[in-house]
């Protein structure tokens, strides 16, 4: 149980000054957008202390799919035995060469669901630059590449990662080595196409991972242009958390009689304790955050802010106050983002302050709390933010800062 009194005084030095006079809700000279979500949607206190996890009963073992022997060896060495629901229901379809739409929540094993059929195909036909995988963020692209390397050990299959924030020259050298698989974000893939350092005329397998997120991030025109440069007879695998109108249009325009598999479960976040934190002004808001983070219950915390500038300033200020913090946002180089994530995962920092770039696709375990220091712009964004906690059947808690017009007492109870 954590109880916070909004009129508390703090003995941590000049915390209000250290966070900056204007507060982190504004950054780079821009005025933040107004979120129109009803604050009542941020509250869910009726949560069982133990979360029941319904186990999926797979119809297959990995060895049943007829993979090349080295793939089965690598899967066994990695501890993979029984497929998850999305793997169980999509791998056979992909191996048959069918276009597949896979609807699944984050963290359900969809990366292996598309990588394993691709690797099996490449083991037979080792055509260079024949596979293109697109993902919404640098981190997710790198995670996919890490999984690819794990599953292809001793198979002499190679990949290149094309993402922003990394050295362009290194990517050029990687492409010149004629990798079998290209993994990238739409913006950087398009850059290479426009510079004529990448051609897609040999692509026979295309993957759109987290398609809805890529469209939400404004990549729709880039994706359309990129796909239009691939052969029409390619195989396309599309994985998404939602089947919204944007995804439906992409499917209608670029996929051939796709098979749809949905293992999506409702993301109501009913298993996550949720409450609001009322604050009077920016100084009060910062003080409340510092008090919360000083409590032992807040062991591994992701704090979401709106702007890159505000997120960095908030993280630096927490660090100066003795609360170990790292920041992740779009102005960070890829190596800086990797170090921040590694420090957080390895418990060298207690707090990760992030923009929404970290809301999806990152594999971060045992996050005890999510704090929305700045309001999300949509309820979908809110759901994905707080989905970083309460994973794998574990309990989690999320708090959202909401400005009030008059003082009151906040109680945070678990």
C-alpha positions in Angstrom: 0.0 0.0 0.0 1.2 3.4 -0.9 -0.5 6.5 0.5 0.4 10.0 -0.8 -0.7 13.3 0.7 -0.9 16.0 -1.8 0.1 18.7 0.7 3.3 16.8 1.8 6.6 18.8 1.9 9.8 17.3 0.4 13.3 17.4 1.7 15.0 16.4 -1.5 16.4 19.8 -2.4 14.9 22.2 -4.8 12.9 19.6 -6.8 10.7 22.2 -8.5 13.6 24.1 -10.0 15.5 21.0 -11.0 12.7 19.8 -13.3 12.6 23.2 -15.2 10.3 26.1 -14.8 7.8 25.2 -17.6 7.3 21.6 -16.8 7.6 18.6 -19.2 4.2 18.9 -20.7 5.7 21.4 -23.2 8.8 20.9 -25.2 10.5 22.3 -28.3 8.3 25.3 -28.2 5.1 23.4 -29.0 1.9 23.4 -27.1 0.7 20.0 -26.1 -2.5 18.6 -27.6 -5.6 18.2 -25.3 -6.5 14.7 -24.5 -10.3 14.2 -24.5 -10.3 10.8 -22.7 -12.7 10.7 -19.8 -10.5 10.4 -16.7 -12.9 7.7 -15.3 -11.4 5.4 -18.0 -8.1 5.6 -16.2 -9.5 4.0 -13.0 -9.8 0.3 -12.3 -9.4 -0.6 -8.6 -11.3 -4.0 -8.6 -8.3 -6.2 -9.4 -7.6 -9.7 -8.1 -4.3 -10.0 -6.4 -3.6 -13.2 -8.4 -4.0 -13.1 -12.2 -5.1 -16.4 -13.8 -3.4 -17.2 -17.0 -5.3 -19.4 -19.3 -2.9 -21.8 -21.0 -3.3 -22.4 -24.8 -3.3 -26.1 -25.8 -1.2 -26.3 -29.0 -2.1 -28.8 -31.7 1.6 -29.1 -32.7 5.1 -29.4 -31.5 7.7 -27.4 -33.5 9.1 -30.6 -34.8 5.7 -31.4 -36.4 6.1 -28.5 -39.0 8.8 -30.3 -41.0 11.4 -27.6 -40.5 15.0 -28.2 -41.6 16.9 -30.2 -39.0 19.1 -27.2 -38.0 16.1 -25.1 -37.2 14.8 -27.8 -34.9 18.2 -27.9 -33.2 18.3 -24.2 -32.7 14.7 -24.1 -31.4 15.6 -26.9 -28.9 18.7 -25.1 -27.8 16.7 -21.9 -27.3 14.2 -23.8 -25.1 11.4 -23.7 -27.7 9.2 -26.8 -27.6 5.5 -26.0 -27.9 4.2 -23.2 -30.2 2.1 -20.3 -28.9 -1.4 -19.9 -30.2 -0.3 -17.5 -33.1 2.6 -19.8 -34.0 0.5 -22.9 -33.9 -2.2 -21.5 -36.2 -0.1 -19.5 -38.7 3.1 -21.4 -39.3 1.6 -24.2 -41.4 -0.3 -21.6 -43.5 2.8 -19.6 -44.1 4.8 -22.8 -45.0 2.1 -23.6 -47.7 2.9 -20.2 -49.3 -0.3 -18.5 -48.4 -0.8 -14.9 -47.5 -1.6 -14.6 -43.8 -3.2 -12.0 -41.6 -2.3 -12.7 -37.9 -4.1 -10.8 -35.2 -2.4 -11.1 -31.9 -1.5 -9.1 -28.8 2.0 -7.9 -28.2 4.2 -10.5 -26.5 2.4 -13.6 -27.9 5.3 -14.9 -30.0 4.4 -13.5 -33.4 8.0 -12.8 -34.3 8.8 -16.6 -34.4 5.5 -17.1 -36.2 6.8 -15.3 -39.3 10.5 -15.9 -38.9 10.5 -19.7 -38.8 8.6 -20.2 -42.2 10.9 -17.6 -43.7 14.1 -19.3 -42.4 12.8 -22.7 -43.6 12.2 -21.3 -47.1 15.6 -19.6 -47.2 17.3 -22.8 -46.2 16.1 -24.4 -49.5 16.3 -21.3 -51.7 19.1 -19.1 -50.5 18.2 -16.1 -52.7 19.8 -12.8 -51.5 17.6 -9.9 -50.6 14.5 -12.0 -51.1 12.8 -11.2 -47.7 11.7 -7.7 -46.4 10.4 -7.3 -42.9 9.0 -3.9 -41.9 8.4 -2.9 -38.3 7.3 0.5 -36.7 10.3 1.1 -34.4 14.0 0.7 -34.4 13.9 -1.4 -31.2 11.4 -3.8 -32.7 13.4 -4.2 -35.8 16.5 -5.0 -33.8 14.6 -7.5 -31.7 13.4 -9.2 -34.8 17.0 -9.3 -36.0 18.2 -10.8 -32.7 15.6 -13.6 -33.0 16.6 -14.2 -36.6 20.2 -14.7 -35.6 19.2 -17.0 -32.8 17.1 -19.2 -35.0 19.6 -19.3 -37.9 22.7 -20.3 -35.9 25.1 -22.4 -38.1 22.8 -21.9 -41.2 24.9 -19.2 -42.9 21.8 -17.0 -43.4 22.4 -13.3 -43.0 20.3 -10.1 -42.4 20.7 -6.3 -42.6 18.9 -3.9 -40.3 17.9 -0.6 -41.9 16.6 1.9 -39.3 17.0 5.6 -38.5 19.5 6.7 -35.9 22.2 4.3 -37.1 25.2 4.9 -39.4 24.1 5.0 -43.1 27.5 3.8 -44.3 27.4 0.7 -42.1 24.0 -0.1 -43.6 25.3 0.4 -47.1 28.1 -2.1 -46.4 25.6 -4.6 -45.0 23.5 -4.3 -48.1 26.6 -4.8 -50.4 27.1 -8.2 -48.7 23.8 -9.2 -50.2 21.9 -10.4 -47.1 19.1 -12.8 -47.4 16.7 -10.8 -45.1 16.3 -7.0 -44.8 14.6 -5.8 -41.6 13.8 -2.1 -41.3 11.5 0.7 -40.5 9.5 2.2 -43.4 11.3 5.6 -43.3 14.8 4.3 -43.6 13.8 1.6 -46.1 12.3 4.3 -48.3 15.5 6.4 -47.9 17.6 3.5 -49.3 15.2 3.0 -52.2 15.3 6.7 -53.1 19.2 6.6 -53.0 19.1 3.6 -55.2 21.1 1.6 -52.6 18.2 -0.9 -52.2 16.1 -2.7 -54.9 13.1 -4.8 -54.1 12.6 -6.6 -57.4 13.9 -9.9 -55.8 11.5 -9.8 -52.8 9.4 -13.0 -52.6 8.3 -12.7 -49.0 7.1 -9.5 -47.3 6.2 -9.1 -43.6 4.4 -6.2 -42.1 4.8 -6.5 -38.3 2.6 -4.4 -36.1 0.9 -3.0 -39.2 -1.7 -1.0 -37.2 1.1 0.8 -35.3 3.0 1.6 -38.5 -0.1 3.2 -39.9 -0.9 5.1 -36.6 2.6 6.5 -36.8 2.0 8.0 -40.3 3.9 5.5 -42.4 0.9 4.6 -44.7 2.3 6.4 -47.8 5.8 5.1 -47.3 4.4 1.5 -46.8 2.3 1.8 -50.0 5.2 3.1 -52.0 7.6 0.4 -50.7 5.1 -2.4 -51.4 4.4 -1.1 -54.9 8.1 -1.7 -55.7 8.0 -5.4 -54.8 6.9 -8.2 -57.2 3.1 -8.8 -57.3 3.5 -12.5 -56.9 5.3 -12.3 -53.5 4.0 -13.9 -50.3 2.8 -11.4 -47.7 2.4 -11.9 -44.0 0.7 -9.2 -42.0 0.7 -9.1 -38.2 -1.3 -6.6 -36.2 -3.0 -6.1 -32.9 -6.1 -4.6 -34.5 -7.8 -5.0 -37.9 -8.7 -1.4 -38.3 -9.8 0.4 -41.5 -6.2 1.3 -42.4 -5.0 -2.3 -42.1 -8.1 -3.5 -44.1 -7.2 -1.2 -47.0 -3.6 -2.4 -47.1 -4.8 -6.0 -47.0 -7.4 -5.3 -49.8 -4.8 -3.6 -52.0 -1.7 -5.7 -51.5 -2.6 -9.2 -50.3 -3.9 -12.2 -52.3 -6.7 -14.2 -50.8 -5.2 -14.0 -47.3 -6.0 -16.5 -44.5 -6.9 -14.7 -41.3 -6.0 -16.1 -37.9 -7.1 -14.2 -34.8 -5.8 -15.2 -31.3 -6.4 -11.7 -30.1 -7.7 -11.3 -26.6 -9.5 -8.3 -25.3 -7.0 -5.6 -24.1 -9.3 -4.4 -21.3 -6.4 -4.3 -18.9 -8.8 -5.5 -16.2 -5.9 -7.3 -14.4 -4.0 -4.0 -14.0 -4.7 -1.8 -11.0 -5.4 1.7 -12.5 -5.9 5.0 -10.8 -5.6 8.8 -11.4 -3.2 11.2 -9.6 -4.7 14.7 -9.2 -2.2 17.6 -9.3 -2.7 21.3 -9.0 0.2 22.7 -11.1 3.5 21.5 -12.6 5.5 21.9 -9.4 2.9 19.8 -7.5 2.9 17.3 -10.3 6.7 16.8 -10.1 6.7 16.5 -6.4 4.0 13.8 -6.4 6.0 11.9 -9.0 9.2 12.0 -6.8 7.3 10.9 -3.8 5.8 8.0 -5.6 9.1 6.8 -7.0 10.7 7.0 -3.6 8.3 4.3 -2.4 9.8 0.7 -2.3 6.7 -0.7 -4.1 7.8 1.1 -7.3 10.5 -1.3 -8.2 10.7 -1.1 -12.0 8.8 1.9 -13.5 8.1 3.2 -17.0 7.1 6.9 -17.0 5.5 8.2 -20.2 5.8 11.8 -21.3 4.6 13.5 -24.4 7.7 15.4 -25.8 11.3 14.3 -26.5 12.5 17.5 -24.7 10.3 17.0 -21.7 11.1 13.3 -21.3 14.9 14.0 -21.4 14.6 16.8 -18.9 12.4 14.7 -16.5 14.8 11.8 -16.6 17.9 14.0 -16.0 16.2 15.6 -13.1 15.1 12.3 -11.5 18.7 11.1 -11.8 20.0 14.2 -10.0 17.6 13.5 -7.2 19.1 10.1 -6.7 16.4 8.2 -8.5 18.2 6.1 -11.1 16.6 7.0 -14.5 17.2 6.6 -18.2 15.4 8.2 -21.1 14.3 6.8 -24.5 12.9 9.0 -27.3 13.4 9.9 -30.9 16.3 12.3 -30.4 18.5 9.5 -29.0 20.8 7.6 -31.3 20.2 3.9 -31.6 23.2 3.1 -29.4 22.0 5.5 -26.7 18.5 3.9 -26.8 20.0 0.4 -26.6 22.1 1.4 -23.6 19.1 3.0 -21.8 17.0 -0.2 -22.4 19.8 -2.4 -21.3 20.3 -0.4 -18.1 16.6 -0.6 -17.3 16.3 -4.4 -18.1 19.4 -5.1 -16.0 18.2 -3.1 -13.0 20.9 -0.5 -13.3 18.1 2.1 -13.5 14.8 2.0 -11.7 12.9 4.3 -14.0 12.6 4.5 -17.8 11.2 7.8 -19.0 9.8 7.4 -22.5 7.8 8.9 -25.3 5.2 6.6 -26.9 8.0 5.1 -29.0 8.4 2.6 -26.2 4.7 1.8 -25.8 4.7 -1.1 -28.2 7.0 -3.9 -29.3 9.6 -3.8 -26.5 10.2 -6.9 -24.5 10.6 -5.6 -21.0 9.7 -8.0 -18.2 8.6 -7.4 -14.6 7.6 -3.8 -15.0 5.8 -3.1 -11.7 4.3 0.3 -12.5 3.4 2.5 -15.5 3.0 6.2 -14.8 1.4 8.4 -17.4 3.1 11.7 -16.4 1.5 13.3 -19.6 -1.9 12.2 -20.8 -2.0 9.9 -23.8 -3.8 11.2 -26.9 -6.1 8.3 -27.4 -7.4 5.4 -25.3 -5.7 3.0 -27.6 -2.4 4.7 -26.7 -3.3 4.4 -23.1 -3.9 0.7 -23.4 -0.6 0.1 -25.1 1.2 2.2 -22.5 -0.1 0.4 -19.5 0.3 -2.9 -21.3 4.0 -2.7 -20.4 3.0 -3.9 -16.9 0.9 -6.8 -15.7 2.5 -9.2 -18.3 2.8 -12.9 -18.2 0.0 -13.4 -15.7 1.6 -11.0 -13.2 -0.1 -8.2 -11.4 0.7 -4.6 -12.3 -0.3 -1.0 -11.6 -0.8 2.1 -13.7 -1.3 5.7 -12.5 -2.3 8.7 -14.7 -1.7 12.3 -13.8 -4.8 14.4 -14.3 -4.9 18.2 -13.5 -7.6 19.3 -11.0 -9.0 22.7 -10.2 -8.9 22.3 -6.4 -6.6 20.5 -3.9 -7.5 17.0 -2.8 -5.8 14.0 -1.3 -4.6 11.2 -3.5 -4.4 7.6 -2.3 -2.5 5.0 -4.2 -3.5 1.5 -3.0 -2.5 -1.9 -4.2 
